[in-house]
Amino acid sequence: MQQTQARCNLIARTSGEHCHDAPQLMLGWRGAMDYEFTRGGGRLVLGQAAILPSGEPHSYLGRQDECEVFVIDLDAADPCLASLERSCALDLRESLFAEPRSLSLPPTLLPMVEFATTQVKAASDDAQIRLVNHQLAMLFVSQFSQLVGDVDLKGMQRQRLSAEALNRFIDQRLASPPDNAELADAMHLGQSQFHLLCQRQFGMSPQQYVMNRRIYWAQHWLRHTPRPIGAIAMDLGFADVSSFSRAFRRRVGHAPSKERGCPVNQR
């Protein structure tokens, strides 16, 4: 796959179980299709949708001869996706495609599904098909990003992350920094919900928060201990001193060696 694409997939009464190398959005179009994720599942009909991260095993079963699903296949290397992430301050892997989930579409999106399927089937030559399918795919990705954000936000208006608990968990894993799934599990949240809370409460992604915590301990050890920079880099989970130095300089503004000359109260 060379770019993100939309397509219509006739399921009919077939069934199977597989996984995809790239994330997918599945929208009900005609008839009904049952599906199951590793955890959970549902029935895909018009007005219902499912989000599949890459590598997520799932089974499917078409219920009628006319069962057809509208599918968005995403290409992680698509420059338009990267542009969408930059312009909307998104990280699709940490938000929209963090975990499998089922969604109900608002009524306002149903005409868009009908329009999109009509356009996909009406395209004639290969160039037109690629252009139309790509444009439609990007439209649905942006709509789903907004939809998932709205759904998660309504469900957690009163929720807050405990910075103390989060810091304590990260501090226990400094030499092997936790990924987003481990962070979310530790906070008893889904990955997309945890990502949204982290962005809303701290103004940064979970991995940016983890990196800031690692640099906090680097500054502390550099100022208050004689430990070698190489040992500090290793204890903070960096592959080597150069990668540690680059990360430190990006966040602090100077090399780790200069931190030892900073006053204790200097931030």
Secondary structure per residue as TSV (DSSP state, phi and psi in degrees):
chain	resnum	aa	ss	phi	psi
A	1	M	-	360.0	131.3
A	2	Q	-	-103.6	-18.3
A	3	Q	S	-158.8	163.8
A	4	T	-	-62.9	133.0
A	5	Q	E	-137.5	151.5
A	6	A	E	-107.0	149.1
A	7	R	E	-158.9	160.6
A	8	C	E	-102.3	131.4
A	9	N	E	-119.3	109.7
A	10	L	E	-75.8	112.9
A	11	I	-	-91.4	-37.2
A	12	A	T	53.8	-128.7
A	13	R	T	-107.2	24.0
A	14	T	-	-78.9	166.2
A	15	S	E	-147.3	163.5
A	16	G	E	174.6	179.5
A	17	E	E	-145.0	129.5
A	18	H	E	-162.5	-176.0
A	19	C	-	-144.1	163.2
A	20	H	-	-117.1	150.5
A	21	D	S	-73.2	-20.5
A	22	A	S	-123.7	156.6
A	23	P	-	-64.8	156.3
A	24	Q	E	-137.9	148.0
A	25	L	E	-110.0	131.8
A	26	M	E	-119.9	128.6
A	27	L	E	-122.6	135.2
A	28	G	E	-65.5	139.8
A	29	W	E	-130.0	-68.4
A	30	R	E	-122.5	141.0
A	31	G	S	67.8	-155.5
A	32	A	-	-139.1	142.2
A	33	M	E	-132.5	124.8
A	34	D	E	-85.0	144.7
A	35	Y	E	-145.7	155.7
A	36	E	E	-137.0	135.4
A	37	F	-	-94.3	-175.5
A	38	T	S	-60.1	-39.6
A	39	R	S	-130.2	106.5
A	40	G	-	97.4	-175.9
A	41	G	E	171.0	-161.0
A	42	G	E	172.0	-166.4
A	43	R	E	-120.7	127.6
A	44	L	E	-94.7	111.5
A	45	V	-	-132.4	174.9
A	46	L	B	-57.0	128.3
A	47	G	T	98.7	-6.5
A	48	Q	E	-119.0	150.9
A	49	A	E	-145.1	162.5
A	50	A	E	-138.1	145.7
A	51	I	E	-113.6	126.8
A	52	L	E	-119.1	113.1
A	53	P	-	-67.5	163.3
A	54	S	T	-64.7	140.4
A	55	G	T	78.2	7.0
A	56	E	-	-85.0	113.3
A	57	P	-	-65.2	139.0
A	58	H	E	-153.8	150.5
A	59	S	E	-111.4	158.7
A	60	Y	E	-144.8	153.4
A	61	L	E	-149.8	113.0
A	62	G	E	-76.0	140.0
A	63	R	-	-102.8	-18.2
A	64	Q	S	-137.4	161.7
A	65	D	T	-61.5	-32.5
A	66	E	T	-91.6	7.8
A	67	C	-	-59.3	122.1
A	68	E	E	-140.3	138.0
A	69	V	E	-119.0	139.8
A	70	F	E	-92.9	122.8
A	71	V	E	-121.1	138.0
A	72	I	E	-112.6	115.1
A	73	D	E	-96.2	127.7
A	74	L	-	-103.5	137.3
A	75	D	-	-107.1	116.0
A	76	A	T	-61.1	-23.5
A	77	A	T	-91.3	3.9
A	78	D	-	-66.2	118.8
A	79	P	H	-63.8	-26.1
A	80	C	H	-68.2	-35.0
A	81	L	H	-65.2	-41.7
A	82	A	H	-62.5	-39.3
A	83	S	H	-65.8	-40.5
A	84	L	H	-62.2	-42.3
A	85	E	H	-62.6	-41.8
A	86	R	H	-67.1	-45.6
A	87	S	H	-69.7	-29.7
A	88	C	H	-107.4	7.3
A	89	A	T	53.8	48.5
A	90	L	-	-110.6	154.9
A	91	D	-	-129.5	98.2
A	92	L	T	-60.3	-34.6
A	93	R	T	-69.1	-27.8
A	94	E	T	-95.3	-11.0
A	95	S	T	-120.6	-76.1
A	96	L	T	-64.9	-42.3
A	97	F	T	-110.2	31.9
A	98	A	S	-72.9	-31.6
A	99	E	S	-157.4	155.7
A	100	P	-	-68.2	144.0
A	101	R	E	-161.2	158.8
A	102	S	E	-108.4	147.3
A	103	L	E	-138.0	145.8
A	104	S	E	-98.4	130.9
A	105	L	-	-83.5	143.2
A	106	P	-	-67.8	152.0
A	107	P	G	-55.3	-29.5
A	108	T	G	-65.3	-20.8
A	109	L	G	-88.0	-14.8
A	110	L	H	-63.8	-43.1
A	111	P	H	-61.5	-30.0
A	112	M	H	-67.5	-37.3
A	113	V	H	-64.0	-44.7
A	114	E	H	-63.0	-43.5
A	115	F	H	-61.6	-44.1
A	116	A	H	-64.5	-44.9
A	117	T	H	-64.2	-36.5
A	118	T	H	-64.7	-42.3
A	119	Q	H	-67.9	-39.3
A	120	V	H	-61.4	-41.5
A	121	K	H	-79.8	-20.6
A	122	A	H	-84.7	-22.1
A	123	A	-	-61.0	137.6
A	124	S	-	-103.5	-64.4
A	125	D	S	-87.4	164.6
A	126	D	H	-60.5	-42.2
A	127	A	H	-63.6	-43.0
A	128	Q	H	-66.2	-39.2
A	129	I	H	-60.9	-46.8
A	130	R	H	-63.2	-42.7
A	131	L	H	-65.4	-50.8
A	132	V	H	-63.7	-45.8
A	133	N	H	-63.7	-36.7
A	134	H	H	-69.3	-43.9
A	135	Q	H	-62.2	-42.9
A	136	L	H	-65.6	-39.9
A	137	A	H	-61.1	-45.6
A	138	M	H	-63.3	-36.6
A	139	L	H	-61.8	-44.2
A	140	F	H	-72.0	-34.8
A	141	V	H	-61.0	-45.1
A	142	S	H	-66.2	-39.2
A	143	Q	H	-65.6	-41.4
A	144	F	H	-68.7	-35.7
A	145	S	H	-59.9	-43.7
A	146	Q	H	-67.0	-42.4
A	147	L	H	-63.1	-46.7
A	148	V	H	-63.8	-41.3
A	149	G	H	-61.4	-42.2
A	150	D	H	-65.6	-42.6
A	151	V	H	-63.5	-46.8
A	152	D	H	-66.1	-37.9
A	153	L	H	-65.6	-40.5
A	154	K	H	-64.8	-31.2
A	155	G	T	-82.8	-3.7
A	156	M	T	-141.4	32.2
A	157	Q	T	-57.1	-33.9
A	158	R	T	-102.8	1.7
A	159	Q	-	-83.2	146.6
A	160	R	-	-141.4	145.5
A	161	L	-	-80.6	143.7
A	162	S	-	-87.2	109.3
A	163	A	H	-61.5	-35.1
A	164	E	H	-63.6	-46.4
A	165	A	H	-67.8	-38.6
A	166	L	H	-65.3	-45.6
A	167	N	H	-62.4	-39.7
A	168	R	H	-63.8	-41.2
A	169	F	H	-66.9	-44.1
A	170	I	H	-63.5	-40.7
A	171	D	H	-62.5	-28.3
A	172	Q	T	-75.9	-13.2
A	173	R	T	-124.7	28.2
A	174	L	T	-59.9	-38.8
A	175	A	T	-75.5	-19.4
A	176	S	S	-139.0	78.0
A	177	P	-	-55.2	136.6
A	178	P	-	-71.3	147.7
A	179	D	-	-86.7	-178.2
A	180	N	H	-65.1	-37.0
A	181	A	H	-63.9	-41.6
A	182	E	H	-68.3	-38.5
A	183	L	H	-64.0	-45.9
A	184	A	H	-63.3	-43.7
A	185	D	H	-61.1	-40.0
A	186	A	H	-64.9	-31.1
A	187	M	T	-93.8	4.4
A	188	H	T	59.9	45.5
A	189	L	S	-134.9	159.9
A	190	G	-	-71.9	158.5
A	191	Q	H	-63.4	-45.5
A	192	S	H	-66.2	-37.8
A	193	Q	H	-66.0	-43.1
A	194	F	H	-63.0	-42.8
A	195	H	H	-60.5	-44.5
A	196	L	H	-66.2	-41.7
A	197	L	H	-62.5	-41.7
A	198	C	H	-63.5	-43.7
A	199	Q	H	-63.8	-43.5
A	200	R	H	-70.1	-40.7
A	201	Q	H	-86.0	-38.0
A	202	F	H	-111.4	-9.1
A	203	G	S	72.7	26.6
A	204	M	S	-156.4	163.4
A	205	S	-	-74.8	162.4
A	206	P	H	-56.4	-41.9
A	207	Q	H	-70.7	-30.2
A	208	Q	H	-66.1	-38.4
A	209	Y	H	-63.2	-44.8
A	210	V	H	-60.2	-45.1
A	211	M	H	-62.6	-41.7
A	212	N	H	-61.4	-37.2
A	213	R	H	-68.1	-38.8
A	214	R	H	-64.2	-41.0
A	215	I	H	-69.3	-32.9
A	216	Y	H	-57.1	-46.5
A	217	W	H	-70.8	-31.8
A	218	A	H	-60.8	-45.9
A	219	Q	H	-62.6	-42.2
A	220	H	H	-61.5	-47.4
A	221	W	H	-69.3	-36.2
A	222	L	H	-66.4	-36.1
A	223	R	H	-80.3	-34.2
A	224	H	H	-112.3	-3.9
A	225	T	-	-134.8	159.9
A	226	P	-	-92.7	14.9
A	227	R	-	-59.6	139.8
A	228	P	-	-63.3	149.7
A	229	I	H	-60.2	-37.7
A	230	G	H	-61.9	-39.5
A	231	A	H	-68.0	-39.6
A	232	I	H	-63.3	-44.3
A	233	A	H	-58.2	-43.9
A	234	M	H	-65.9	-43.6
A	235	D	H	-66.5	-19.6
A	236	L	T	-99.9	8.4
A	237	G	T	82.8	15.4
A	238	F	-	-84.8	148.1
A	239	A	S	-68.3	-33.8
A	240	D	S	-160.3	175.2
A	241	V	H	-65.8	-36.1
A	242	S	H	-65.7	-42.1
A	243	S	H	-67.2	-37.0
A	244	F	H	-63.3	-44.2
A	245	S	H	-63.4	-40.8
A	246	R	H	-63.2	-45.2
A	247	A	H	-64.4	-41.0
A	248	F	H	-64.5	-45.4
A	249	R	H	-64.2	-38.6
A	250	R	H	-61.7	-35.6
A	251	R	H	-94.3	-30.2
A	252	V	H	-102.9	-31.1
A	253	G	S	101.5	-2.8
A	254	H	S	-149.4	170.3
A	255	A	-	-71.2	153.8
A	256	P	H	-56.0	-34.6
A	257	S	H	-61.7	-30.4
A	258	K	H	-77.4	-17.6
A	259	E	H	-65.2	-28.6
A	260	R	T	-69.3	-17.7
A	261	G	T	-94.9	0.4
A	262	C	S	-80.9	143.2
A	263	P	-	-61.4	151.8
A	264	V	T	-59.1	-36.1
A	265	N	T	-88.2	3.0
A	266	Q	-	-81.6	133.8
A	267	R	-	-107.8	360.0
